[in-house]
C-alpha cells in the first residue's frame, strides 16, 4: 500500500584533483543518509555512512589511460542485524581499469 516503503535519501561529496607526474590524482569524500518514514517498523531502512576514494588516472596514449581507485565505504544499517550481519560494516575495494575513450 501507500508508504509501505518510503524514505528520504540525502548525500553530499567533496572532490579534489591535482596533476601528479604524468597523470592526475583525485580524492573524494562522500556522506550519505537514508531516513525512513514508512508504515512498516519491522523493516528498518535507516542508514548512514561515508565513503573515501583515492584515484589516479595515468594517460598511456591520446585515447587510452590506466585508472586505479582505492575505495573505503563505512555504513551503519540496523536492518543488517535481521540477517545476522553486523550493523556497522566497512567495505574496501581496489580497482584497476584500462579506459579507451572514443
N, C-alpha and C positions, 0 to 999 in steps of 0.2 A: 504494500500500500504506500501511500504518500509518506515521505520521510522515513521509510524503513531503514534506509542507509542515507544519511545526509551529513556532510561535513564541510568545513571551510579549510582550504589549504592556502598557506602563505609561505613565501620564500624570498630570500634576497641573496645577492652574492657580490663579492668584490674580486676584481681581476687585475693583475699587474703583469706586464710582459716587458722584456728588455732584450735587445740584441746581445748575444753572448757567443763569442767565437764566430764560427761560420753560420750559426743559426739563431733561433730565438727561444728564450726560456720564458715560461709563464707560471704563475702561481695563482690559484683560485681558491677562495673560501666561500662556502655556501652554508646558509642556515635554512631549515625548513620546519614547518609545524602543521599538523592537521588537528583540528578540533571538531569533535562530533557534536551534533545536536539532533540525533535521531531518536526513534521510539523503541530501539532495541538495546537496552542496557547490558544484555548478556553478550553482546557483540561489540566489544570496545574497539574503537578506531582511532583513538588519540595517539599521536606520535610526535616526537620532537627529535631533532638531530642536526648534525653538521657534517660537512664534507670538506676535505682539503685535497687539492690536486696539484701536482708539480709535473710540468711537461716540458719537453724540449723538441723543437722541430729543426731537423738538420737537412738543408737542401742538398740533394745529390746531383740534380740536373735542373733544367728550366721548369720541367713539369713533374718532377719526381722528388719526394722527400721521405725521410725516415722520421717517424714520430714516436716518441716514448712518453708514457704517462704513468706516474705512480699515484694511486688514489686511496684515500682513507675515508670511510664513512662510519660515523658513530650514531646510533639511533636508539631511542628509548620508546618501546611499544609494548604496553601491558598485555595486549592480545597474544603475544608470543607464549606467555605462561599457560594459555589454554591448550597448547600443543606440546608442553614440556620443554620449551626453549627458554633461555634466559631473556628477561625483559630488555636488558641493555646489551647491545651487540656492537662489536667493531668488525668491519669488513675491510679487507685490503685487496688491491689488485695492482698488477703491473702489466702494462700493455705495450707492445711493440708493433707498429704498423708501417707498412710501405704504402705511401699515398701517391697516386697518379692523378694529376689534375689535367682535365681536357676541356 
